[in-house]
Amino acid sequence: MRESVQAEVMMSFLVSEELSFRIPVELRYEVSDPYAIRMTFHLPGDAPVTWAFGRELLLDGLNSPSGDGDVHIGPIEPEGLSDVHIRLQVGADRALFRAGTAPLVAFLDRTDKLVPLGQEHALGDFDGNLEEALGRILAKEQNAG
């Protein structure tokens, strides 16, 4: 069985009302983390930046504004399948991207063939993996502080 799905899409990085530029964004989905997708943004002159968030958030955001916290996704036009805005935020810093819906739908379709939506829980010890990940995060915070 395949363990991951990858795709590269071009998105517009919206710097301001007047300035935007196209960047490659790598989409990745792994069976080992079945609830999440990862987007790696390749901004010119900077190291790549990876964000992980729920696969369901991306799916929901294609049709209606979705997301609480640091990631918001929503269609630009209220009717039909339009491009989407993806807004990422850390503190006061924000980044806004515009992406075509078609490549995102194609990517999500491929993830669904790998792990059908709603069947993620059948893939092993999610609670154990979550506890292990939280333990690593807490250990890093204690070592940093």
C-alpha positions as CSV (number, residue, x, y, z in Angstrom):
1,M,0.0,0.0,0.0
2,R,1.2,3.5,-0.8
3,E,2.1,5.5,2.3
4,S,1.8,9.1,1.0
5,V,0.4,11.4,-1.7
6,Q,2.3,14.4,-3.0
7,A,1.4,17.2,-5.4
8,E,2.9,20.6,-6.4
9,V,0.6,23.5,-7.1
10,M,1.2,27.1,-8.0
11,M,-0.4,29.6,-5.6
12,S,-0.3,33.4,-5.6
13,F,1.3,34.9,-2.5
14,L,-0.7,38.1,-1.9
15,V,1.7,40.6,-0.4
16,S,-0.7,43.6,-0.8
17,E,-3.6,44.8,-2.9
18,E,-1.2,45.7,-5.6
19,L,1.5,43.1,-5.3
20,S,1.4,39.3,-5.6
21,F,3.6,36.6,-7.0
22,R,3.3,33.0,-7.9
23,I,5.1,30.4,-5.8
24,P,5.3,26.6,-5.8
25,V,3.6,24.9,-2.9
26,E,4.1,21.2,-2.1
27,L,1.1,19.4,-0.8
28,R,1.7,16.2,1.2
29,Y,-0.5,13.6,2.9
30,E,0.9,10.7,4.8
31,V,-0.9,7.6,6.1
32,S,1.1,7.8,9.3
33,D,-0.7,11.1,10.1
34,P,-4.1,10.5,8.5
35,Y,-5.9,13.5,9.7
36,A,-3.4,16.1,8.5
37,I,-2.1,17.5,5.3
38,R,1.1,19.5,4.9
39,M,1.7,22.5,2.7
40,T,5.3,23.6,2.1
41,F,5.6,27.1,0.8
42,H,8.7,27.9,-1.3
43,L,9.0,31.7,-0.9
44,P,11.8,33.4,-2.9
45,G,14.8,34.2,-0.8
46,D,13.6,32.3,2.3
47,A,13.8,28.7,3.5
48,P,10.7,26.6,2.8
49,V,8.0,26.9,5.4
50,T,5.7,24.0,6.2
51,W,2.3,24.2,7.7
52,A,0.2,21.2,8.9
53,F,-3.5,21.3,9.3
54,G,-6.6,19.1,9.1
55,R,-7.5,17.5,5.8
56,E,-11.1,18.2,6.6
57,L,-10.4,21.9,7.1
58,L,-9.1,22.1,3.5
59,L,-12.1,20.2,2.2
60,D,-14.6,22.4,4.1
61,G,-12.7,25.5,3.0
62,L,-13.3,24.8,-0.6
63,N,-17.1,25.4,-0.1
64,S,-17.4,27.8,2.8
65,P,-15.2,29.9,5.1
66,S,-13.6,27.5,7.5
67,G,-11.0,27.5,10.2
68,D,-10.4,28.8,13.7
69,G,-7.0,30.0,15.0
70,D,-4.0,30.1,12.7
71,V,-5.4,28.7,9.5
72,H,-8.4,30.0,7.6
73,I,-9.5,28.8,4.2
74,G,-12.5,29.9,2.2
75,P,-13.8,30.4,-1.3
76,I,-13.2,33.9,-2.9
77,E,-16.7,33.8,-4.6
78,P,-19.7,32.7,-2.6
79,E,-21.3,30.7,-5.5
80,G,-19.8,27.8,-7.3
81,L,-16.3,26.4,-7.2
82,S,-14.0,29.5,-7.2
83,D,-10.4,30.0,-6.2
84,V,-9.8,29.9,-2.4
85,H,-7.9,32.1,0.0
86,I,-5.6,30.4,2.5
87,R,-4.7,32.7,5.4
88,L,-2.0,31.6,7.8
89,Q,-1.3,33.6,10.9
90,V,1.3,33.5,13.7
91,G,0.8,36.2,16.3
92,A,0.4,39.5,14.4
93,D,2.2,38.1,11.2
94,R,-0.1,37.0,8.4
95,A,0.3,35.5,5.0
96,L,-2.4,35.3,2.4
97,F,-2.4,32.9,-0.6
98,R,-4.8,32.4,-3.5
99,A,-5.1,28.9,-4.9
100,G,-7.1,27.3,-7.7
101,T,-9.7,24.9,-6.5
102,A,-9.2,22.2,-9.2
103,P,-5.7,21.1,-8.1
104,L,-6.7,21.1,-4.4
105,V,-9.8,18.9,-5.3
106,A,-7.5,16.6,-7.3
107,F,-5.1,16.3,-4.4
108,L,-7.9,15.6,-1.9
109,D,-9.4,13.0,-4.2
110,R,-6.0,11.2,-4.2
111,T,-5.8,11.3,-0.4
112,D,-9.3,9.9,-0.2
113,K,-8.3,7.0,-2.3
114,L,-5.4,6.3,0.1
115,V,-7.5,6.8,3.3
116,P,-11.2,7.4,2.8
117,L,-12.4,10.4,4.7
118,G,-14.0,9.3,8.0
119,Q,-11.8,6.1,8.1
120,E,-8.7,7.7,9.6
121,H,-9.4,6.2,13.0
122,A,-8.9,2.7,11.6
123,L,-5.2,3.3,11.0
124,G,-3.6,2.2,14.2
125,D,-2.9,3.9,17.5
126,F,-3.9,7.5,17.1
127,D,-4.1,8.2,20.8
128,G,-0.7,6.6,21.4
129,N,0.9,8.6,18.6
130,L,-0.7,11.8,19.9
131,E,0.7,11.2,23.4
132,E,4.1,10.5,22.0
133,A,4.0,13.7,19.9
134,L,2.9,15.8,22.9
135,G,5.7,14.3,25.0
136,R,8.3,15.4,22.4
137,I,6.8,18.9,22.2
138,L,6.8,19.3,26.0
139,A,10.4,18.0,26.2
140,K,11.5,20.5,23.6
141,E,9.7,23.4,25.5
142,Q,11.4,22.4,28.8
143,N,14.8,22.2,27.1
144,A,14.3,25.5,25.4
145,G,13.1,27.3,28.6
